[in-house]
Amino acid sequence: MKVEVCTDADAVALEAAKLIAKTARDAIATRGKFVMAVSGGKTPWIMLRHLAQEDLPWKGVHVVQVDERIAPEGDSDRNLTHLRESLLEHAPLSPDQLHAMPVEANNLETACVQYAQTLAEIAGSPPVVLDLVHLGLGPDGHTASLVPGDAVLNVTNIDVALTGIYQRRRRMTLTYPIINRSRCVLWLVTGVEKAGMLTRLQAGDVAIPAGRVGGDRAIVLADRDAAGQSAKESKTEVA
């Protein structure tokens, strides 16, 4: 796991956008497309606005969701709402290149299967391998909607699943198998409240959900608050 420390959250967002842009160019040059899964959060929305300004072969870019709350269309809790505002409205990306989790379906279990099929159609299978999965880190050690104590943590045979209620809502989420098959995992970690969990993530502590994500192809971009005052030698500080 490579950890880079940036000055603040805005710097993390900018550095992340640059890294994604480079990864996208390389993927499209090599395989003809770039498939990225995006999580929610304030810093990621800033990241996506920076990404929208990058000179990319946008016709080869596909954006999918890491997780989504079970909520109505346009709800402010929906990651999709912010994805559209931050990326779709600013980048030359057509709506059919943004693939939303079907959380408004009547049968959510079937909807999970359908979304897994969508991922297979976009990225190819078997198995589905995403080019980049962006993740955040919660103060409780959760990532995506893989939260402490939820049965979804034990899912090993499907790529998309439903969670129980977490912070008032059920979620649809990518599971460990597809996250751990991805070519790159990009963590964005900001805020002093994440410092303890970042240390545990680096240590591969499987007692927290985030610690069960493989670290061999992982890059962490953290601000100084999250990285703590005593940065380890494995951390590289960037401007």
RABELKA-V800949 format. One record per backbone hydrogen bond with DSSP energy under -1.0 kcal/mol. CO is the residue of the C=O (numbers start at 1). NH is the residue of the N-H. Records with the same first field share a line. If there is no record, write none. Layout:
CO=NH / NH
This chain:
2=220
3=236
4=222
5=238
8=12
9=13
10=14
11=15
12=16
13=17
14=18
15=19
16=20
17=21
18=22
19=23
20=24
21=25
22=26
23=27
24=28
25=29
26=30
27=31
28=32
34=62
35=131 / 132
36=64
37=134
38=66
41=45
42=46
43=47
44=48
45=49
46=50
47=51
48=52
50=53
51=54
54=56
56=58
57=60
58=61
60=34
62=36
63=99
64=38
66=174
68=172
69=71
72=75
75=78
78=82
79=83
80=84
81=85
82=86
83=87 / 88
84=89
87=90 / 91
91=93
94=97
95=98
97=63
101=103
102=105
107=111
108=112
109=113
110=114
111=115
112=116
113=117
114=118
115=119
116=120
117=121
118=122
119=123
120=124
130=183
132=37
133=186
135=188
138=141
141=210
142=138
143=146
145=147
146=143
147=150
150=153
151=154
152=155
159=175
161=173
166=169
169=166
170=70
171=163
172=68
173=161
175=179
176=180
179=182
184=133
185=219
186=135
187=221
189=223
191=194
192=195
194=198
195=199
196=200
197=201
198=202
199=203
200=205
201=204
205=208
209=212
210=213
215=218
217=185
218=2
219=187
220=4
221=189
222=6
223=227
224=228
229=231
232=235
236=5
